[in-house]
Amino acid sequence: MESRSRSKRRPVFSDYGFTDKVLSWTLDDILNPNRFKDNVEKIPKSFQSRNQYFRSYDFPLLEETRAQLHSGMNIISRTPFAKLVSLKKSRPYGKKLYEIKIDYWRNSTNRRKDTYKTLPGDVLVLADAKPETASDLQGVGRMWTFVSVTKISGSGSTISLKIQASKDIEVDDEKTKSLFIIFLTNITPNKRIWSSLHMSQNSKIIDKVLCRKTMVEENCELCSQHNGGVCAEKFGSNLSSTLNDSQVKAVFACLRRINCNHKASIELIWGPPGTGKTKTVSMLLFRLLRMKCRTLVCAPTNIAITEVASRVVKLVIESSEADTGRATLFRPLGDMILFGNKKRLNVGAEIEEIYLDYRIERLVECLGLAIWFLKNWKELFSHSLVVEVEDLSESIVDTKSLLRTRSKCHFALKTLWVSLNELGLPKAVNKKSLKDFCFKKASLIFCTASSSHLLHYMVKEPLSFLVIDEAAQLKESESIMPMQLPGIKHAVLIGDEQQLPATVESNVC
């Protein structure tokens, strides 16, 4: 009973000391390209244990983070910077936590298409003068420190930040207004990877990757044969009309795994440019949606995930219009969710309907009345009876007609109440409860691989299927994040290792 209750609790995010490690580095550590050279080893092809597999990525990830900070230092004269307005210590006081206010960001369009906006996980330099090069920070008498943004708050003409510093900062109101803060890089993606490498979560797919066979796993041919027949019978004709033979086989190979609970599985869909990988994965996801299979869909970039999402949305709309024989305002997209940063995802009109924040806004608008009705429908019913008595006409005919009409209205109200109640609507209309509701009802969830780490803390109902598009463009350690989500037991990786590889900044890595 104790283990069950714990499993239902949402885990609290921990970076397992990653930020502390990064902030402990000196400037020399960051500028030294050989700092982790002796620690970074070639990733082996086989592993003795799951722990060895995870630990083999620790030093490469630290070295990659160092290289990203080094890159920021090399262009520090052109990176966004701002002036401090105020500085004070923050609780708990012994943790080198501070609250600062800054005026506005300068150089904010140099490295980005739009204005720079502070994000949690940003690593900044807090200094008593604006440095033009990294060596400026090493001058005699200079005061500076590395800081990491942990929280952003406030509004208006100043920006309020909560920061964690690498060393104690003297709080002096007179000196504060002469301090600068300079952007280096954001370590959130690497922090999420580090967390996934050190958390103890679902290991079914990881064990499959490592070929950790068990007796149970060997006895599963019946599931494959049975599900294969069902899939071919149910979807064969439709698939054959839109996909070629190799694409149909790829989709069937994945669908056969859905109802197998005996062992985890991984399918690889490979093909060079022009062979229809995106078309194949879109049709696979469309089928999984129709089968109500809770599936997470990931990709390395925002562009890649919105491309997949838009294709599936198009398939759903086309299928709906074909079923009705005409264009319809009703689009059955409620089982799909896309989440992430709206600007970076570049959410357009074609996928806005499945974007999480947009859906929550619409639900806030329409569910307020529905929730109120669920709570008050019986009082409305009683009030309606009183109105009936007061409105009785002298004419018996009119009275009978009125009662019949009222009876129909009561029946309609009760039917509506039952229907709304079956939806399992949240008891309160707020963003948190509606977000939980959306994730609970979704069959397809789209996000980048990095954003999938948030699902460990957002989703109560487990997922069962994982699809990663453009998988060869991901760092392998990054793909571990969605693989460890609770409930995931089947994964499909789509890509081509001969195309664009993962982005790695460190020469050592």
DARA-V293407 format. One record per helix or strand of 2 or more residues. SS is the DSSP state (h for helix, s for strand). FROM is the first residue (numbers start at 1). LEN is the number of residues. If there is no record, write none. Layout:
# DARA-V293407
ss-><SS SS>
from-><FROM FROM>
len-><LEN LEN>
This chain:
# DARA-V293407
ss-><h h h h h s h s s h s s h s h h h h h s h s h s h h h h h s h s h h s>
from-><2 18 27 50 58 81 93 97 122 134 144 159 173 180 188 204 215 221 245 265 277 295 302 336 342 352 356 396 431 444 451 465 471 476 490>
len-><7 6 5 6 17 9 3 6 6 5 10 7 4 7 11 6 4 22 11 6 14 5 23 3 4 3 35 27 11 5 6 4 3 8 6>
